[in-house]
Amino acid sequence: MKRILITAVVGLAALSAGCTGTSGEAKPGPTDSTPTSSSGSSSGLATVKSCDLLTEADVTGLGLTYPGDQSDLGTADTCYWKISGNGGLRAGVFANSGVKELDAKGERLSEIKVGKFTATKVEAQNGDKTACAVLISVTESSAVSVISTLSATSTDTAASCERATKAADLIAAKLP
């Protein structure tokens, strides 16, 4: 269990490693009192809480334990739901970092469709056969990561990716 948690944290930290700066052109804001939004927060992710991305029914339907544990890892607000003896699932909200800014490394990367969004599926994330990530591109500068891990003795990347993809489909339906 300890290895699974470490793998999930390391994976999410690797994803957020390139998220320390902001690039682009400075643009003036409006002159009235209408609230402004940056390109990341225009997606609405600035107010999205990671543990709200899956309902209790979603979580239990995936075989996970409800409620999840919220934490901040790097620039992401994350939530972790576990499965006794079989890893877990971590969702991370990157309100100001797009998928291109996340350090997606794995044995195989592929572009998939998750709800109305384009996503990158990362199989055996960072070489860990127990892990699979689905990185949902909400906007050019905002993303949601969904990382599934299995027990430390598993090498069933396909099962981990199945869990991550099912969870990503449920999450995508709730995104702005």
FITILUM-754623 format. One record per atom (N, C-alpha, C): x, y, z. Coordinates in steps of 0.05 Angstrom, whole numbers, plus 5000, padded with zeros to 4 digits. Each point is the difference from the previous one (the first is absolute). Layout:
BEGIN
XYZ
...
This chain:
BEGIN
501749765000
498350245000
501750255000
502249995015
501850235002
501250064973
500849794985
501250034973
498050134981
497549925003
497950104982
499650305005
499950085025
499750285006
502450164990
502449895005
502450144990
500050024970
499249794986
499850014971
498150214991
497750015012
498050204993
501050295004
501350045023
501150275006
502250074981
501849814995
502250054981
498950054972
498149854992
498850044974
498750274997
498550085020
498850274999
502050225002
502149955016
502150205002
501550034973
500449784987
501350014973
498250154980
497449955002
498250144982
500050305005
500450085025
499950295006
502850124999
502149854994
502750105001
500550244982
498750004977
500450224981
498150235004
498750015022
497950195005
500850235018
502550084999
500950205019
499850284989
499650044975
500050274988
497650044982
499650244992
497950064982
501350134976
499149924976
501050124976
497850134985
500750164981
497950134984
500250305001
498150134988
500050304999
498250115021
500950225012
498450145019
497850154985
497649995010
497850134987
498550175021
499250254993
498750175019
497249885007
499250045025
497449915009
497950214993
497449935004
497950194995
500150245020
498750214992
500150245016
497650025019
498049834997
497750015018
500449805023
498049965017
500349825023
499249724994
499649934974
499349734993
502349825007
499549775013
502249825007
501549914975
502649985002
501649914978
500749715004
501049884979
500949735003
502449964982
502049865011
502449944984
499249774982
501949934982
499349784982
499549745015
501349965023
499649755015
497350025015
499550225012
497550015016
497650054982
500450074975
497750034982
498749734996
501449795005
498949734998
498149945023
500150175020
498449955024
501449815020
502449914994
501449825018
501050135025
500250265000
501050145024
498349955025
497549944996
498149955022
499349715004
501149834983
499449715001
501749875021
498849855018
501449855021
500349714991
502349905002
500649734990
498249785012
499550025025
498349795013
497150024992
499250224986
497350024990
499749894972
502249914988
499949914972
498649734997
499949845022
498649755000
498050005023
497549914994
498049985021
500549745016
498649985021
500249755016
499249764983
497950034984
499249784982
502149934980
501350214989
502249964981
502349845013
500850095024
502249895014
499549705007
497749955012
499349725008
499649834975
499050124978
499749854975
502749914988
502150155006
502749934991
501449825020
498649935022
501249835020
501950155019
499850265000
501750175017
498750065027
501550105019
499050075026
499350305000
497650065009
499050275003
500050085029
500750255007
500950224983
502949984994
500950164981
502950014993
501550195019
502649994999
501850175016
501150224982
499350255007
500950244985
502850085009
501650084981
502750125006
500950174977
501950175005
501250174980
502749884993
500549934975
502649904991
501050184978
502150145005
501050194980
497950214995
499350044975
498050204992
497249884998
499749755008
497449874996
498549965027
497450034998
498249925022
499349714994
500649815018
499649714993
498249875020
498949784991
498349835018
500949714994
500249845022
500849724997
497949825013
499049824983
498249795010
501549744998
499749835020
501549755000
498149764997
501349784993
498649744999
501749825019
498849895020
501549845019
501449774985
502650015002
501749794988
500450014970
498950214987
500350014971
500450294990
501750155013
500750274990
497850205005
499750184980
498150215002
499950184976
498950235004
499650194978
500550285011
501550164985
500450285008
499250184977
498450205007
499250204980
501350265008
501250144981
501350265005
498950214982
499450245012
499050224985
502350204996
500750054975
502150194993
498650244987
499250205016
498550234989
501750184983
502649995003
501850184984
502249854986
499649754994
502049844985
498549824981
500850024974
498849834980
501449734998
498949824985
501249734997
502850024989
500550194981
502750034989
502150085021
499150125021
501850085022
500549785020
498449794999
500449785018
502049804988
501649895017
502249834991
498949714996
498849954977
498749744995
502149814989
500849805016
501949804991
498949735007
500349824981
499149735005
500849824977
499349745002
500849814979
498550064974
497550105003
498550064976
498150235005
500150204983
498250235002
498149994976
497550065005
498150004978
497950225005
499050124978
497950205003
497349854999
498350075020
497449885001
497950225004
497549934997
497850195005
498749925027
499650195017
498849965026
497750205002
497549914997
497850194999
500450184976
499850265004
500450204979
502950094998
501849885016
502850095001
501949814987
502250114991
502349844991
501749945024
501049765001
501749925023
502449844990
502049995017
502349834995
500049775020
500149764990
500249765017
502949935002
501049975025
502849945004
500149725014
500749804984
500149735011
502749955013
500049865022
502449945016
501550265005
498650185013
501050275005
502749985015
501950154989
502850015011
501149725004
499349814982
501049735000
498749825021
498150095014
498649855021
497749854988
500249744997
497949844987
497449995016
500050095025
497650015016
498450264995
501250194985
498850274998
499150064971
497950154999
499050114975
498750275005
500650194983
498950275003
498450084976
497850155005
498550124978
500150305006
501250154982
500350295004
498050144982
498050125012
497850134985
500750294995
500050074974
500650284992
497450165001
499650155021
497550165003
500250244982
502250155002
500750214981
503049984994
501050184984
502950004994
501650035025
498950135020
501650065025
498749895025
498449804998
498949875024
499449704994
500349845021
499849714996
499149865025
499049764997
499449835023
501449734995
501549915020
501449744997
498449795016
499949774989
498749775014
502149784999
501049925024
502149805001
499049765016
500249774988
499249755013
502549845006
500149885023
502149815007
498849745011
501449794995
499249745011
501949925022
499549765011
501849915022
502949984989
501850025018
502950004993
500949744986
498549795004
500749744987
498849974973
498450184991
498649974974
501850114978
499649894976
501250114976
497950034978
497550025009
497750014982
499450304993
501650114982
499750284992
497250044987
499149804986
497450024986
497750045021
500149865022
498050035021
500150285013
502550095004
500350275011
498950214981
500649964974
499050204980
496949984997
498949775004
497149974999
498750165023
501149985024
499050155023
500350304995
502450084990
500550294996
498150114978
499549854979
498350094978
497150025009
499149805015
497250015011
499650255018
501950045017
499950235018
500150264984
501750014980
500350254984
497450064986
498649804990
497450044987
498050125019
499949905025
498250105020
500750295007
502650055003
501050275007
499450204977
500549924976
499750184977
497150114998
498149835008
497250094999
499450235019
501750035020
499650215021
501750254995
501749994980
501850234995
498650224984
500850255006
498850234985
500850004971
